Amino acid sequence: MKAELLLHERYQLMAEAFAELRVWRVPRPVRGSAHEYKYSLAYVVAGECVFRYDNKAGKGDHKPVGAVETAYSFTTPSKLLADFWRDVDRWGRK
């Protein structure tokens, strides 16, 4: 089985800001993760990635914010999307 693209969307949130979301179902967990999903969700402002959620092979589930990476506790794709949009909302209020 090949990776199955479940979601690929881009939202223009403001003139200088967008969110890009990509989620795949994979045949086996990505190295460093324990689930069947590969994902990359990014919030970009003025050409700079402000933060993202991803599980790049070897790094596992994590959330880079600028130069700082923190672990992310993945449970479900729905929770991942909710957490991402919550952070987009928080960032937009700054």
C-alpha positions as CSV (number, residue, x, y, z in Angstrom):
1,M,0.0,0.0,0.0
2,K,1.3,3.5,-0.9
3,A,0.7,6.6,1.2
4,E,-2.8,7.9,0.7
5,L,-3.3,11.7,0.7
6,L,-6.2,12.5,3.0
7,L,-5.9,16.3,3.1
8,H,-4.1,18.9,1.2
9,E,-5.5,22.4,1.6
10,R,-4.1,25.9,1.7
11,Y,-6.0,28.8,3.3
12,Q,-5.1,32.4,2.6
13,L,-5.9,34.0,6.0
14,M,-4.6,37.5,5.5
15,A,-2.7,39.3,2.7
16,E,0.6,38.1,4.2
17,A,-0.5,34.9,6.0
18,F,-1.6,31.4,5.0
19,A,-2.0,28.0,6.4
20,E,-1.0,24.8,4.5
21,L,-2.2,21.4,5.7
22,R,-1.1,18.0,4.4
23,V,-2.0,14.7,6.0
24,W,-1.4,11.2,4.6
25,R,-2.2,7.7,5.8
26,V,0.9,5.6,5.5
27,P,1.3,1.9,5.4
28,R,3.6,1.9,8.4
29,P,4.5,4.5,11.0
30,V,7.0,7.2,10.0
31,R,10.3,6.6,11.9
32,G,9.9,8.3,15.3
33,S,6.1,8.1,15.4
34,A,3.7,5.3,16.5
35,H,0.7,5.9,14.3
36,E,-0.4,5.5,10.7
37,Y,-0.2,9.2,9.7
38,K,2.3,11.5,8.1
39,Y,1.5,15.2,8.4
40,S,2.8,18.7,7.9
41,L,0.7,21.7,9.0
42,A,2.3,25.1,8.6
43,Y,1.4,28.7,9.4
44,V,3.3,31.2,7.3
45,V,3.4,35.0,7.7
46,A,5.3,37.3,5.4
47,G,7.1,34.4,3.8
48,E,8.4,33.0,7.2
49,C,7.1,29.8,8.8
50,V,5.9,30.9,12.2
51,F,5.1,27.4,13.4
52,R,4.2,24.0,12.1
53,Y,3.2,20.6,13.3
54,D,4.9,17.7,11.7
55,N,6.4,14.3,12.1
56,K,9.4,14.4,9.8
57,A,11.1,11.0,9.7
58,G,13.5,10.5,12.6
59,K,12.1,13.5,14.6
60,G,8.7,12.0,15.5
61,D,5.7,14.2,16.4
62,H,6.8,17.7,17.1
63,K,6.0,21.4,16.8
64,P,8.7,23.8,15.6
65,V,8.0,27.4,16.6
66,G,10.8,29.5,15.1
67,A,14.0,27.8,16.1
68,V,12.5,26.0,19.1
69,E,11.1,22.5,18.7
70,T,8.8,20.9,21.2
71,A,7.3,17.4,21.3
72,Y,3.7,17.0,20.2
73,S,1.5,14.3,21.6
74,F,-0.4,13.1,18.5
75,T,-3.7,11.3,19.3
76,T,-6.0,11.7,16.2
77,P,-6.0,13.7,13.0
78,S,-9.1,15.6,14.3
79,K,-7.2,16.7,17.4
80,L,-4.2,17.6,15.4
81,L,-6.2,20.0,13.2
82,A,-8.0,21.4,16.3
83,D,-4.6,22.1,18.0
84,F,-3.2,23.7,14.9
85,W,-6.2,26.0,14.4
86,R,-6.2,26.9,18.1
87,D,-2.5,28.0,17.7
88,V,-3.3,30.0,14.5
89,D,-6.1,31.8,16.4
90,R,-3.8,32.6,19.3
91,W,-1.0,33.8,17.0
92,G,-3.4,36.1,15.1
93,R,-4.4,37.8,18.4
94,K,-0.8,38.8,19.1
